[in-house]
Amino acid sequence: MKVDLHTHSHFSDGTHPPDYVLNRAQENGVTHLALTDHDCLEGFRAAARHAAKWNLHLLAGVEISTRWENQEIHVIGLCVDADDAELNLLLKRQQQKRRERMENFDRRLVKAGITGLGEYIGNLPCVSPGRAHVARFLASRTTSGTPRKAFRSLARNGRFYVPAEWCSLTEAIACIRAASGIPVLAHPHRYSLGRNANSRLLRDFCAAGGEAMEISCSSMTDSQVEKLARTSLELDLLVSAGSDFHTSEATWMDIGRLRRFPESVKKNAIWEHPGWHC
């Protein structure tokens, strides 16, 4: 089994359509793939309609943006029921919040003499626009350079920063579980948290019903994987793995390009969860 349980398409902030993601996964030998677009299931649905053309198992997934102690924390829902009414209602609310944030970005940009963001976003296939889209717009319309450099002006304390209003961590986890899904803490090594705050996050995640955490992601070192593996054992969490693939231009995050689980946690792999199905 070769898995990648965290990927994105152009329905959120990826740059490729779902069929490209599926094809790339098959080329790279992935046998089990989850398309986990931000706050939407449209990418999964589009992929599911044609998944039979590829020799792999496609899992229903979504990555939900949440607010915890004024920090943005992402929770992945794997093996969710894509038709669950409560989950879809939450995602609709999240998408509305995203559109309102884009409008606020647009107002800030217009004040700086930069126009056209609304039209740019409107011509994209995404249903969950985010800062990555604004960064690409800035890179293409201004002297901001690459999208990565432009993103700095959109981050906290940046010139055009607009705070996000996401659902709570607890609400996202409850909604995923109600949709028969498995809540997974996404890329826990990337959050800018001190030791005490990180401990509180993990404690709150578990208390709210979180069941797994990603311990193998693109560009991670062996020591990072080992550290997260030990943490998962201490918290009795299952372990997951995902590239967080967004674009073929970022060669460091190719689909299926993941470090193997340490022997100590192989018995706790997420596919051992009773709710795992594909």
Buried (B, 14 or more C-beta within 10 A) or exposed (E): EBBBBBBBBBBBBBBBBBBBBBBBBBEBEBBBBBBBBBBBBBBBBBBBEEBEEBEBBBBBBBBBBBBBEEEEBBBBBBBBBBEBEEBBEBBEBBBEBBEEBBBBBBEBBEEEEBEEBBEBBEEBEBBBBBBBBBBBBBBEBBEBEEBEEBBBBBEEEEEBBBEBEBBBBBBBBBBBBBBBBBBBBBBBBEBEBEEEBBEBBBEBBBEBEBBBBBBBBBEBEEEBBBBBBBBBBEBEBBBBBBBBBBBBEBEEBBBBBBBEBBEEBEEBBBBEBEEBEB
